[in-house]
Amino acid sequence: MNLILVRHGESEANFENYWTGWLDVNLTDRGIQQAKDAGKKIKEAGLLIDVAYESVLKRSIKTAKMILAEADASFVPEYKTWRLNERHYGALVGKNKDLIARDFGAAQVKKWRRGFDEVPPLTQDNHFDRRYDQLDPRLIPTGESLHMTSKRVRPLWKDQVAPQLLAGKTVLVCGHGNSLRALVQFLENIPTDQVDQIDIPNATPMVYKFDRKLQIEEKIIL
């Protein structure tokens, strides 16, 4: 039973170094190539993807589609869920990280980026489109800590991903830096004071092999 975790390819926000969160930005040309290369690595590893999960943000969706195309799996079911969205960075969204570090200090920025319970300044308003119309407004955050992100990711694991694995499926999860950090922290039972050490590079497939009790047997970075 194989779980493949992949962060999206380089986005415009990654390149321009600003806080993204739920902002819907595109991939760069480099990010597109990274996504294709990730799919090729998965194919070369002999992994046959059976089902894919993506966030509702296009950098995740496009990355997943390119991975599936390169891995000869374009035909498999794809499920889009807000639960895989990037962590919501509140009022920091759209702001340059270097400028924020200048104004608030590098130590505070590190807490916002890497801390488990640190909540960023909350936004006054969310200007979202219809992709969230069916979502209970109470579930839409105005800012999240990694802990809060973890709480919304875990039901996806329990209700959808884990059952697919137990059914013998190879599952691709194409998410974001923090939604995947939250999942890795949960799967590997990493202490909360060590989550700042979890690194999720763009478009780098992480393959977890599980036993029948969903205990990790092996982790491979492609």
Secondary structure, DSSP 4 states (H G I P E B T S, - for coil): -EEEEEEPPPBHHHHHTB--TT---PBPHHHHHHHHHHHHHHHHTT----EEEE-SSHHHHHHHHHHHHHTT-TTS-EEE-GGGSPPP-GGGTTSBHHHHHHHH-HHHHHHHHH-SSPPPPPPS-----GGGTTS-GGGS-SS--HHHHHHHHHHHIIIIIHHHHHTT--EEEEE-HHHHHHHHHHHTT--GGGGGG----BT--EEEEE-TT--EEEEEE-
